[in-house]
Amino acid sequence: MSYPVHRPRRLRKTELLRSLVRETRLSPSSFIYPLFVCPGSNVRTEVGSMPGVFQQSADKIVEDCREVEGLGIPGVILFGLPESKDPRGASSLQEDGIVQRAIEAIRRAKLNLLVITDVCLCEYTDHGHCGVIENGEVANDATLEILAEQSLSHARAGADIVAPSDMMDGRVAAIRNKLDENEFQDLPILSYAAKYCSGFYGPFREAADSAPQFGDRRSYQMDPANVREALKEAALDLEEGADMIMVKPALPYLDVITRVRQQFSVPVAAYNVSGEYAMVKAAAQKGWLDEKRVTLEILTGIQRAGADIILTYHAKAAAGWLRA
C-alpha cells in the first residue's frame, strides 16, 4: 500500500497548529464601524432591516464610540440624517450640521478614535440623488464645489479622514484642492473609488433615508459587470490626490478587491454593506446559519481578497468574538 509523502492535514490537527500557520489574521484593528447620526438628544432608533444598527443622536453616538474604542476598533464613519433637505443639500455644509455636531461631540469626549465622514449629497437632498439635478439629470460639475465645501466643513469640525462616496468625476481633485487651499493639506482622503450600482444597498437607504425619489444611480455608480473600469476609477482618484481607495460592496466584488490590491500600493478598503449584513442577520434569526461563524468567515474572506480596511456593521460583534 502506498502512503502519501505530503500530508497537509498534519498542520490542521489542532487549533494551535492551525493558528500557527494561518495565512490571514483577522483583527479588530482592521475594522471601521458605520454610524448614523440623527437630530435630537437621547435618540436611539433601531433600523428595521438592520437589527443591531441604530439611528442615533450625537450624545448616543458618543456612547457608542466609547464602546467601539474599548473593543479595539480604530475608527468610525459617520452618515448624517439632517433636520431638513433641499435640492442642493445645503444642510450638509452648515457649521452646525448633523455630522459636524457629532464630530465635535466625539472630539469633546477625547476618544482615541479616528473619525471618518462620508461625503455625499444623497442624505441631504430632497430628491435623494448624490448630486444636484439640472434638466432632469445629475449634474457632475455643478456638484463638485458642494462636495468640496462639505469636506471642508467636516475638516473644520475635526474629522480625521473624509470619504467621498458620490462617484462624480473629478470630485477627489476638487476636495483635495479645497482642503489644501484652507490649510488642511495633511487631511487624508479615502475615496470610494469603485462603488458599484448594487441591489445590496437597500437597508442602508432605510437607515440613511437616502433612497432616490426618481430614477436610479446607474448613470454615476459603476456597472456590476465591469472590472477594468474599477481599476481606471482607482487610478484616476489616486492621480487626483486620494490617499486610500475603497471597493463597495465587498462580497460580490472580491475579485475587484484582489485586482485593486494587486495593481495599487496604497491602503485598500472594502465596505461590507448593509444588504450583506442584513442577509446574515435574517438567516441567523431564522436559525439557518451560525451568525458568529459565518460573520468571521465573511470578514476573513474580504481581508484575504486584499482589503486592509473593512467597513462593516458587524464590527462590534466581530471584535468581541475575536477578543474572547
N, C-alpha and C positions, 0 to 999 in steps of 0.2 A: 504493500500500500504506500502510495506516495503522499507525503505531507508537505504543506506549503512552507516555504522558507520565509516569505513575507507575511506577517500576521498583524495587520493594522489594529486588530482587536486588542492586542496587548496593551495599547495605550488608551483603551476605553474601559478598562476593567473596573476601575474605581473612580469616584468623584475627584479624589486628589490627583490622580493621573490625568483625568480629563481636563481638570482646571489647569494643570501644569502646562499642557500642550495646546491650550485653547488659542486660536488664532485671532479671534475678535473678542475684545473685552469691553462689554457694555458698562458704562459708568454714569451716575447722575451728573457728572461734570460735563457731559456732552449735551444735556437737555436744556431746552428753553420752554418755559410754561406760558401759554397764552392766557390773557385775562381780558375780560370785557367790562369796561367802566361805564356806569350809568349815572344819571343825576341823583341828587338827594343825599341822605345820610341814613345809615343803618339799613341799607337796602341790600338784600341778597336773594335773588330770584333764580331758581333753577331753570335751565333751558330744557324744555320738554323733550327734545330729540337728542339731548346730550346729558344723560344722567351724571351728576357729579360736577357739572360745569355751570357757572352762575354768571348772571349779570349783577355787578356789584358797585355800590357807591365807593368813593375814594377811601373812606375810613375802613370799609370792609376789605378793599383791595390791599391796604397796608397790613391788615391781619393775615391775609392770605400770603402776602410776600414774606412775612416773618416765618410762616411755616415752610415756604419754599426755600428760604435761606437756611433754615435748620436742617433741611433734608439734603443739603449739599448741592442743590441746583443753582447754577451760577447766574441765571437771569430770567427775566420775564419779557414778554412782548405785549404791549397794550393796544387794544382796539376800543374806540370810543362810540358811545351811543349818545348823541347830542340832544339837548333840550329842544332844538329847532333845526329844521332843514330848509334849504332853498336851492335854486337851480345851480348855484356855483359852489356850494359847500362852504360858505363864508365862515360858519362857526368853527371850522377846523383850524382857522388862522388866529383865533382870538387868544389873547394872553391868558384869559381865564376860561379857556375852552375845557371840555371834559377831560381830555387826555393830559393837557397841560396841568390841570389841578391835581390829577393823580400822580404825575411825575413829581410835582412839588411835595405832595404828601409823603411819597416814598422817600424822597430826599430828607425831609424833616425827621423821619423815623431813623435816619442814619443806618440803613441796612447795607450790608456788604453784598450788593446785588446789582447786576447790570440791568439797566432799564432800556429796552429797545422799543421803538414806536413804529407801528405800521403807518406808512404814509400813502394815503389814497383818498379818494373823494366819495366812494360808494356809500359809506356810512353817513355822510353829511349832506348828500344831495337828495332833493325830493323825488328825483327820477330814479335813483339807485344805481346810476352808472358811475364808472370810475373816472370820468372826465366830464367837462362841460359839453352841453349839447348845442350845436349850431346846424340849422337846416335839417333837423331830424337825425343828425349823425353825431357821434362822439368826436369832438374836435381835438386833435392831438396837440397842436402847438399852443392853442389857447389855454390848455390845461397845465402846461409846464410851469408857468410862473406861479400858479396857485400851489402846485405841489412843492415848489422851491420855498415859497413863503411858509407853507405848513411845516416843512422840515426845519426851517429857521426858528419857528415858534417853539418847536419841540426842543431844539438845541438850547434856546434861551431858558426854557423851563427846567433843563437839567438832564435831558436824555443822553445816554451813553452812545447809542447807535440809532441811526434812522434806517428804516427798511421800506423803500418804495415798492408797492405791490400792484401798481396801476397798469403796467405794461404799455405806457405811452412811449413812443420812440423819442429818445434824447432826454428822458427825464433824469437819468443819473448825472449827465453833464450839467443840466440846469440846476440840480440840487447841489452838486459839488461847487459850482461857481458861486451860488448864493451863500453857501456856508463859508467858503474861502473869503469872499468879499466882506464878511461880517466876523472875521477872526475866529471861525470855527474850523480852521483848516485841519485840526487834529481829530475831528469827529468822524468816525468810520461810517461807511455806507454798506449795508447788507442788502444787496439787490435781489428781488425776486426775478432772477434773470430768465428762467424757463418756467413760466406759470401757464399751465395748460387750462383750456376751457373744459372743465370737468364736471361730471354729474355728482362728484363726491363732495361738493361744496354746500349741498342743501342745508344741513343742520347749522352750518356757520351763518348762513343768511338769516336763519331764525334768530341765532344768538346775537348777531350784529345788526339786525333789522336792515339788511342791505340788499334785498332782492331787487333786481331791475324792474321798473314799472312797465316797461315795454321792451320788446326785442330780447336780445341776449348779448353775450360778451364775445361772440366769436370773431368780431372784427378787430379785437385787440388782444385777447388771450389766445394762446397757441393751439393749433390743431393737434389733437392727441396722436395723430399718425406720424408726426414729424420728430426726427432726432437731429438731423443736420441743422435744422433751423434753431434748435435749442443751443447748439454749440455756437452758432452765429450770434444769437442773442447774448450769450455769456461773454463772448469775445468783445462785442460792442460795449457792453456795460463795463467791462474791465478797462477798455480803452478810454471810456468816459470818466473813470475815476472810482469805480466800485472797489471795495476792499475785500468783500466776500460775496459769494453768489449762491443762490438758492434754486432748488428744483421743487416744484409743487404741482400736484400731490406727490406722495412718496411711493406708495405700494404699486400702482400701475406703471410707474416710471423708474423702477430700479435700474433698468438698462441705461436710462438717461443719466441718472446719478453716476453710474460707473463711467460712462463716456466723458462726462464733465470732469470727474475726478482724474481720469487719465490724461486729459488734454490740458488742464489748468492747474498751476501750482499755487493756488490760493485756498483758503478755507472754504469748504463746500457744505452748505446746509441743505436739509430736506425737511419739508413740512408734512408730518403725519396728520392729515387733515381731518376735519370734523366727520365726514362720512365714513372714513376708515375707523375712527374712534367709535362712532355710533353703531356700526355693524358688530364690533366686538362686544360692546356693552349689551346690545339687544340679544345677541346669541347667548351671552353669559347669563343674562337674566332668565332666559328660557331653559338654562341648564344644558345647552347644546355644546358648549366648549368650556374649557378651564381658562378663565379670564387671565390669571397670572401667567400661566404657561404660554398662552397664545400672545399676550401683550409683549412679553420679553422676547419671544421668538420673532415677532414682527420688528421690534426695535433693533434687535441684533441683525436681522436681515437688512434693514435700512443702513445700519452702520457698516455691515460687511460689503454692501454695494459701493461704499465710498464716502458716505456722509460723515463729516467731522462733527457736525452740529445737528441735533434733531429737535425741531419744534413739535411738541406733542402734548395733547390733553391728558395723556397717560403719565406725564412726568412725575407727579407727586406719588401716585401709586407705585410706579416702577421704581422710583428712588427708594421708597420704603421697602419694597421687596428686595432690592439689591443690597441694602444696608442690613437686612435682617440676618 
